[in-house]
Amino acid sequence: MQSTRGTIEKTILFLDINMPRLSGWEILERLEQLPRAVKKQLEVYVITASPNYYDEQKALKSPLVKRYLEKPLSNHLHFIFEKRNMLQLSVA
């Protein structure tokens, strides 16, 4: 999708590693199977309440993952959104 400024809009996905039905790892594997055109529109940020060096290394191996973030997420929002002039949030 293109914005009114002619740039491609990105979908930002905050992916928690520990979730009840599917783990963040399972979801990341499924995202990596998407068509290239769809993946180009994604920015995935892996978040966790219990940081682990090996989890961080595993997450950063994926080309979809922009950063590995420790909770609380509010500590990182400025970094993530500082380059965006407009912000539209939706909950999925």
DADASUL-V668368 format. One record per backbone hydrogen bond with DSSP energy under -0.5 kcal/mol. CO is the residue of the C=O (numbers start at 1). NH is the residue of the N-H. E is the energy in kcal/mol with one decimal. If there is no record, write none. Layout:
# DADASUL-V668368
co/nh/e
CO/NH/E
CO/NH/E
This chain:
# DADASUL-V668368
co/nh/e
1/9/-2.9
3/6/-1.8
7/3/-2.7
10/12/-0.6
11/13/-0.5
11/43/-2.5
12/14/-0.5
13/15/-0.7
13/45/-3.0
14/16/-0.7
15/47/-2.4
17/19/-0.9
17/24/-2.7
23/27/-2.0
24/28/-2.6
25/29/-2.2
26/30/-1.8
27/31/-2.5
28/32/-2.1
29/33/-0.5
30/33/-0.9
31/34/-1.6
35/38/-0.8
35/39/-2.3
36/40/-2.1
38/41/-1.4
39/42/-1.5
41/11/-3.8
43/13/-2.9
44/46/-0.5
44/66/-3.4
44/67/-0.9
45/15/-2.7
46/69/-3.7
47/17/-1.8
48/71/-2.9
52/56/-2.4
53/57/-2.3
54/58/-2.3
55/59/-2.7
56/60/-2.5
57/61/-0.7
58/61/-0.7
59/62/-1.5
62/65/-1.0
64/44/-2.0
67/46/-2.0
67/69/-0.5
69/48/-1.6
72/75/-1.4
73/76/-2.6
73/77/-0.7
76/80/-1.9
77/81/-2.5
78/82/-1.4
81/84/-1.5
83/85/-0.5
